[in-house]
Amino acid sequence: MTVSPPALGKPADGISAAAYALAGRRQSASVIRYWPWLVALLIAIVLPWLFYDWQHGRQSGFVLSMLSQMGMMIIFAQSFNMLMGQAGLLSFCHSVLFGFGGYSTVHFLNAAGAGTLPVPMELMPLLAGLSGLGFAIVLGYMVSKQRSTAFAMITLGIVQLVTSAATMFHHFFGGEGGVKTDREIGISLFGLEYGKSIQVYYLIVAWMMICAVGMYFLTNTPLGRMANACRDNHERAQFVGYDPRIVRFLQFALSGFFAGVGGGLFAITYEIVTFDAVAAPLAGNALLMAYIGGATTFVGPVLGAILITLMQSGVSLISNSWLIYVGVLFIAMVIFAPAGLTGLILAHAPIARTGQLHRLVVPYMRILVPGLIAVAGFVGLVELLSFLTIGAAQGKHLSLFGHPLQVNSVTPWLTSIACLLIGGYAFAWESRHFRRVWDSLTARPQPDAAR
Amino acid sequence: MTTPIVALRDVRKNFGATEIIRGVSLNVATGERHALIGPNGAGKTTLFNLVSGRFPITSGEIHLGATRIDRLPPHRINRLGLSRSFQITSIFHRLSVFENLRCSLLWSRGYRYSFWQPLGMQRALNEEAERLLEDLNLAARRDLPAGLLSYAEQRALEIGMTIAGGASVVLLDEPTAGMSHSETEHAVALIRRVTHGRTLLMVEHDMRVVFDLADTVTVLVYGQVIASGPPAAIRANRAVQEAYLGALAA
């Protein structure tokens, strides 16, 4: 097998980790090994400036808050994937660890503001992470007792428990209204005020990179590998000397640290934490992000976090129905691409290696066009329905490329239905053709692994 | 006979009201190659599951050297130097062949639950896993997910994972089941090579393999030992012939 240059998209569970390590050793000192990290960092640094409003000389508040949200969600989704993708543990209480980090940070910030906790802002996420770690150690004792379905049930119980506790224990959780804080605590390693969102954004970027590097490091340690092993076959793990329960416990606790950091950044960004930050829907979001991005790769949850946040903040601006689209996307991914977006991309690797990728361009165009028409038809129907019901109540008007559409007339409905049916049929037809081309490209005699 | 390294004293195991193992006493001497044979349903695999700690026993005692192991969980028994393979291949199917072997080495090389040592830098560990890969003739499959190996290769990996940790007592559960004649020959050669200097207890159906490999044969019928001794004596034993070898002798 050829040793390909290391990339972030490689499977996180060491399928090629050894080849990867070899390649890494050979070029250990070179920048090449770290290029995906550096590119990611560079993009994160430059991105807000692409949306800079030069006329008024200020950042786009919308873009900045979306990017900040992405940053913390990337940490959150990746830490969730330490459990789901890497250890095969579906946790519904990951939001609890995130939220606990958030609540703790609010109290830390308030204490710092009052002068009783002289910790600089830059290290607040570290404290948040330690809070998450501490809480995860407590919860881990319970959740690690079981695996698979029973594990998921325990975590579901915990998230319900903590969510209801959040509305009862006012001292820590602040009840329904949550707890507020002011992030301008005036203690900083670099003399920053953190009044501006751009400063907070860069704090998030810094911690996002620290967490990503940390979690990546963990995937290639004995514990990380045994988490994979327990995921694949927990019984065999016992017969090579490991107690799967301790593996689960440690993996859960460590993921709690990173979730806590994410929650801490949440508290710093929004200066308020309510029980939404511990509740189940947020844990569901982590699942969506990891799954849609691809739980089998290290970089998958990053893609998922970016995509879901885009839909959350971007699509929700244009459409009331954005959650429907997220839902449909999730179902479609689970059915057709269980390995997620990165899985889809990686599936092209064998074809790319034989230099046949160009032969997929035309078939892709042929499924893409009817596919987009069908999607347009579906979106049209959903939007028409939504404007017929809640849109009217909100006094909104539906328009397409600036042309107002009459929700009550027949034409848009018929057009949408026609698009959906014709596009859908053509898509189904073309996907058969696509499948044939795909199979002919992948069915070639596999290059023998012996070489 | 030297002191037994594995000793079973009147071991019994019930599943519900059914007694599957009905008072088995068995000594396996240090360095011995001991085969466990018997008709289907005799309780051979169950006995393995009891010795390796997969199931708790109902009554009796099991000793490994000086340690009583019948109340210990599997990972503790493994750490004491008793390792087993499975009749139905049990590997980490999504991990590469190399990773499977490295995982099997980790505990015995003292890594425990370390999350601070990067695996890529553990030179001695990695070299050992590579050596094992060569030993098993799996070097060509090094980076393939173990689940994609051929059946015979998976069986070889299974044996490799069982002996990787350097266990002094190795339990192999039908290591050649489902193999072709030539595959079986390879497997026997492999078993002979990798279990050199260790104590071997194996369940085996293929009589050629049993009489080829074993120093001692124990016959289990309906959860009881009906005979135990050198292969030649077992072959000549009338009760065994009636209970088990009859079909083969005919």
Interface residues (C-beta under 8 A of the other chain):
Chain A: M1 D13 G14 I15 S16 A17 A18 A19 Y20 A21 G24 R25 F217 L218 N220 T221 P222 L223 G224 R225 M226 N228 A229 R231 D232 N233 E235 R236 A237 Q238 F239 V240 G241 Y242 D243 I246 V247 L250 L254 D448 A449 A450
Chain B: S52 R54 P73 P74 H75 N78 R79 S83 R84 F86 S90 I91 F92 H93 R94 L95 S96 F98 E99 R102 C103 S104 L106 W107 S108 Y111 R112 Y113 S114 F115 W116 Q117 P118 L119 G120 N126 A140 R141 R142 D143 L144 P145 M161 T162 A164 G165
